[in-house]
Amino acid sequence: MTRSDDDHGSTYTLRSVQAMLGLSRTIVAGLIAEGFVAPTRGRRNEWRFTFQDLMLLRTAHALQASKIPPRRILRSLARLKATLPQELPLTGLRITAIGADVAVRDRNGRWQADSGQLLMDFDVAPLAGSVAILARDAAPPGAPAWFERGLALEATDPAAAEAAYRQALALAPDLEAAYLNLGAMFSDAGRFAELSALSDEAVRHCPASALIHFNRGVALDHLEHLTEAMASYEHSLTLDPTLADAHYNLGRLREQLGDKRGALRHFSAYRRLQR
């Protein structure tokens, strides 16, 4: 999981956001549709998220889960956005709330306390050019540290990053982000047999993850187990109908198998989601 390679080098891909925040594409798309965050579009019309977007997404999701009315969420996000830097601060960041008081702090002290309805407490720490968002009680002790180590090592030492992710999974077998990051490494390296085995394990522990079923489909697709690949893609879409790449891959496979109507349906869905 890395930052996107856009012209400014300061935005994150949707996959990065999902892995860092632990949110599905459906949740992210819903938060965007409700106006809680407004990402830009990249050269391929894909979403690009700033550091501020990450913080607002995490906050909006926490507030929704706490049944805060949308109007109050928007008001709280507006206050929060005014306190956030454009980039990840080098000293780390904490967003906290006590009652109705919102505080944004770095290691040098509090920046601002304002009225709001924020009901979360999480840290943001810099890791070798990436960002880690550490929610309270997100994983068993030890797993977050190994996951962070994997993040920091991906670009410089892939073997050590893989070992760190596997250690995180040994401690927290349901750590979806570790499966996704390790799976992305396997896919980028063309290690599809290993991606298939990893995905089988991930499905057992994270059966409700659309991205994990999608990764399994990618692995089976490249291994030419096309019927199983299509089943995995279809399952990912039952969990997240907005997963555009699953529609595209299904369209391609159905076209390859002579199902022109099925291919058209998925290609149309892919184009609609890209708009």
Secondary structure, DSSP 8 states (H G I E B T S, - for coil): --B---TTS--B-HHHHHHHHT--HHHHHHHHHTTS---EE-TTS-EEB-HHHHHHHHHHHHHHHTT--HHHHHHHHHHHHHHS-SS--TT-EEEEEETTEEEEEETTEEEEEEE------EEEEEETTEEEEEETT-SSTTHHHHHHHHHHHTTT-HHHHHHHHHHHHHH-TT-HHHHHHHHHHHHHTT-HHHHHHHHHHHHHH-TT-HHHHHHHHHHHHHTT-HHHHHHHHHHHHHH-TT-HHHHHHHHHHHHHTT-HHHHHHHHHHHHHHH-
